[in-house]
Amino acid sequence: MSNTPHTLGDEFPNQIDAIHALKANSSEFALVLTEYDEVNDKIHRAETRLDAISEAAEAALRRQRLMLKDKIAAALTKA
């Protein structure tokens, strides 16, 4: 388990198998997952003060993470 909050395993604990299956079958979905992980890591680094960013930039990253999470949830619902 990662020490980074909001990992996909934390956000979708009962759908990990479905996430892996969609990732294997859809390059578009795989890109969304990669982007989610990158944005989530940036937020975590900002929250832990490893990277100094403005509050506005951190808020924008949080909005982006939410949008990506919504895309993931929608794809899982369709699967």
N, C-alpha and C positions, 0 to 999 in steps of 0.2 A: 504494500500500500504506500502510496506517495505521501509526502508531508505537505504537498501543495493542495490547498482546498479547491473545490469545484472541479476535480478531475471528472472525466466522463463516467468512471466507475462510481463516483460519489453521486453524480447527478442522475444516472440511469442504472441503478444497481441491479435491477431485475432484467435488464435488456442488453447485457454485455454480449451475449451470443448473437443477438440480432444485429448489434453494431458491427461485430466482426464479419458477419455474413454480408451485410450491406457494403462494408468497406471492401471486401473481396470482389464484389460484383459491380461496384460503381466507382469509377475513378472520380467522378464529381463529388460523391459522398466522402470519399477518402480525402479529397482536398479540403472539404469543410471540416473534417475531423482534425486535419493538420493545422488549419487556421485557428480552430478553437483552442487546441493545445498551445499554440504560439501566443495567442492573445492571453490565455489564462496564465501562462508563465510570466508574461510581461506584467500582468496585474499583481501576481504574487511577489515578483521582484520589487515592484513599487510599494506594495504594502509592507514588506519587510525592510524597506529602505536600502535595498541593494542598488537600486537605480533611482535616481532623483528625477521625478517628473512632476509637472504641475497637477493641481487638483483637477483642472479642466481636462487635461490629457488622460488622467486616470479615469475620470467619469466617462470620457469617450470610449476608452477601452472596455469599461463595464457594459456600456450600451452595445458595443460590437459583440462582446461575449454573449449577451442575452439574445441578440439577433441570430448568432450562430447556433446557440442552444435551441432556439425556436425552429431553425431549419432542421436540426438533428431530430428533434421531437416529431416534426411533421413527417420526415422520412420514415421514422420508426412506426408512426401511425399508419402510413400507407403500406408498409411491409407486411 
